[in-house]
Amino acid sequence: MSTFLSNLLSWANENDMEINTTKTKEMILSPLARSNLPFLSTPTGTIERVTSFKLLGLQIDASLSWANHIILANPYNSKSFSYAIFPEAA
């Protein structure tokens, strides 16, 4: 992963661009998410690691589940939706 980041930073530098670390997020979508991987860092700062974020109106999480998106998109249906998925929690 660090090779990819190095290549990205080199490309950005060659094209007179800078990676905005306050807007850049990292999400790991594999069993590696449970391991203790080092954080990605650039000369301007460390990239934040998240388990979910909103992109173009969709709530995306590390498990690629629709549950968070549906709950956050329509809070009035969240209780009935959580009951449908997790009946013991309702």
C-alpha positions in Angstrom: 0.0 0.0 0.0 2.9 2.4 0.7 4.2 1.9 -2.8 0.8 3.0 -4.2 0.8 6.0 -1.9 4.4 6.9 -3.0 3.4 6.6 -6.6 0.3 8.8 -6.0 2.3 11.4 -4.2 5.0 11.5 -7.0 2.3 11.8 -9.7 0.6 14.6 -7.7 3.9 16.4 -7.3 4.8 16.1 -11.0 1.4 17.6 -11.9 1.7 20.4 -9.4 -1.1 19.0 -7.2 -1.2 18.3 -3.5 -3.2 15.5 -1.7 -5.6 17.2 0.8 -5.3 15.0 3.9 -8.2 16.7 5.6 -10.6 15.5 2.9 -8.9 12.1 2.0 -10.1 9.0 3.8 -8.9 5.4 3.9 -11.2 2.5 4.4 -10.0 -1.1 4.4 -12.5 -3.5 2.8 -11.1 -6.9 3.7 -10.2 -9.2 6.6 -7.1 -7.0 7.0 -9.4 -4.4 8.5 -9.2 -6.3 11.8 -5.4 -6.3 11.8 -3.3 -3.4 13.2 -2.0 -1.9 9.9 0.0 1.3 10.0 -1.8 4.6 9.1 -1.0 6.2 5.7 0.9 9.4 6.1 2.0 12.1 3.7 4.3 15.1 4.2 1.3 17.2 4.9 -0.3 14.9 7.4 -1.8 11.5 8.2 -4.8 10.2 6.3 -7.8 9.4 8.4 -8.9 5.7 8.6 -12.7 5.3 8.7 -15.1 2.4 8.9 -17.9 4.3 7.0 -18.4 7.5 5.1 -20.9 9.3 2.8 -20.0 9.4 -0.9 -22.4 10.9 -3.4 -25.3 10.5 -1.0 -24.6 6.8 -0.2 -23.4 5.7 3.2 -20.7 3.2 2.6 -19.3 1.0 5.3 -16.3 -1.4 5.5 -18.6 -4.5 5.3 -20.3 -3.1 2.2 -23.7 -3.5 3.9 -26.8 -1.3 3.1 -27.9 -1.3 6.8 -26.3 2.1 7.7 -27.4 3.7 4.5 -31.0 2.8 4.9 -31.1 3.8 8.6 -29.5 7.1 8.0 -31.5 7.8 4.8 -34.9 7.3 6.4 -34.7 7.6 10.2 -38.5 7.0 10.5 -38.1 3.4 9.2 -34.9 2.7 11.2 -36.7 0.8 14.0 -38.7 -1.4 11.6 -35.6 -2.0 9.5 -33.4 -2.9 12.5 -36.2 -5.3 13.6 -36.2 -7.0 10.2 -32.4 -7.5 10.3 -31.9 -7.9 14.1 -35.2 -9.1 15.6 -33.6 -9.7 19.0 -32.4 -6.0 19.3 -35.9 -4.5 18.8 
